[in-house]
Amino acid sequence: FGSLGGSPGTDGHRELFGVKHKTYDALSLLSKHCWEDVFSFCDARGVVRLGATCASLADIARSQAVRQQQHVAMFGRPAPVAPPRAPLTQARPGAPPAALEQAAAKKGWAATCAS
């Protein structure tokens, strides 16, 4: 993996200390479930380091299952479930005046309903 130095080539090989080595995708070596088990034995720093080795392990490191395991290890309890985010009603900066007026109207209507 990338932690050994050298960079992957386009031909499926990477050169390490002047010797070409065949590169493998992490998920072709172990299934996602097995990698999640490996991550469960790592601390937060280990998860980051292992996730930095290749794109497929980075995806697993950012997965909800690994994040929950790390939260339990760090805080002793599962992470609280975040409420779903409301859709964005504000117009982007630099938007045309009509879009700004429409966003202001929606915001005003929401404030009226809340009072």
Secondary structure, DSSP 8 states (H G I E B T S, - for coil): -GGGSS-B-TTSEEEETTEEEE---HHHHS-HHHHHHHHHTS-HHHHHHHHTS-HHHHHHHTSHHHHHHHHHHHHSS------------S--TT--HHHHHHHHHHHHHHHHHH-
